[in-house]
Every structure is written in C-alpha cells, then in structure tokens.
C-alpha cells in the first residue's frame, strides 16, 4: 500500500503542476494580445520615422554637392570596433527563446574575432546578462528589467552611449539583435545594423515629398532625426521582443500542460494496475486461508 501512496502523491503533484502551467499559459496569452497591439502601433511609427529619415537623407545626398558627409551614414568596410546590443528576457520558462539570441551573439563574436574586430557587448535582459557573466565574457553595459517593461526614456538612455561612441570615432558600427514576434506561433530572429544608417531608397518620395528643410539646417535636422530613429528602433525592438517572449512562453506552457496531462494519465494507469494487483493478492490470500481450513 506504501507504493500506492507514493503513486497517488505523484499524481497529485503532476496535476498541481498542470494547473500552474495552464494558468501561466492563459496569463501569457492575455499579455501577448496587449503587447501585440502595442507592437503594431509602434511598428507603424517606426516605419514612418524610417521613411522620413530616408527621404531627407536621399534629398541631401542627391541635391547637395558632395552628398552627405556625415559619419552616421558612411559605411566602414573594415571596422575596428563594433557595439552589439542584444535583447533577452528577464524571466525564463519560454523554451528556446533566449537561446537563439545568445547563440547568434556567440557566432558574431567568433566571426569578428577572425576579422580582428573588437566587439563590445551591451546586454538588455537578465538571461543574457547571467549567461555571459557565467561564461566570464565581458559586458560593456547591462540592463535588467527593461526588456520586461519597455520604456522609451530608458531605452533612449540605454542607447545614448553607443550613439556618442560612434559619433566620436570610438566605434565603427552598432548592431541590434533580438528575437522578434512574427505570429502567435512563431518568433523570428532579427539582426539590424543601427549605425551607420543604411538609406533605403525605396522609402523615398523624391521631388513629390512633403519633407522640406532649410539648406543650412539639414545636418542638424539629420543628426537629430537619426538619434530619434535609433532610440525608437530600440524601443520598438524591446516591445517586439516582449511580444515574442509571451508567444514563446505561451507555447512552452501549452506543451508543459499537455505533457503533465499525459504523465498524470500514465500514473493513473499505473496506480490502477498496482491497486488491482494488491486486491488480487489479497483475494488469493483469503481463498488460500479458506482452503487451508477445510
């Protein structure tokens, strides 16, 4: 009977786990819906600011003698120092969500090492910070709490040093890496070169554009717009990453709930089998005792 008690205890434990994972799935689903809506709104703004930036840069490059002479737009063929900003979750229980980002960062470290390019890591999210700290890989900067609660002002402060270092020739590029939201069931790794800015000519409207600036102010406007562009793209990446995190956790908890249900069924069958064997053994003992009295 002691064996039956042990199996019964396991069944109760698994069912409690199943309740917990089901509740976590429901919470993640609700959070995902809210974050997904915010991500769509932020994406619309990010697309617009990218279009305006491309349009202004295109106009300056086309109509001014010598084009754009600004380091923010000049691609460097052999970078000596690169900043990598990467976003991971602050919490676990989301499957391989963080692993994809960390693996990509590790691959880039190997790639740039072969090119004799120094890489400085700027981590956002506890899981990434913990991983590279454990591996004793130096982090130039680390932020915990921002990936779980995206905030524009904090995002702007986080990326300010990276922008300043690039503008002052300390670094030759800034790369942003995060796992983004594609749909309810899929996350997509995103790697974006924030600096130098890549002008997308497909976003320009040329002469019909509504964007007009005074010639003497074009550099100032451009630099201010680049700063806003980078700040908001990081903020959008944080929201995009959070939506993907909720999606990954929802799937992980759904799988855990299914596994717990299957395990509970297996233990119930085992319990019934052991119980039946115990009853059969008792009946045999009773019958044997009766037979011995005859």
Helices and strands as residue ranges (DSSP letters): H 2-63, E 81-87, H 97-114, E 118-124, H 126-134, E 141-143, H 152-167, E 174-183, E 186-195, G 201-203, G 206-208, G 215-217, H 218-293
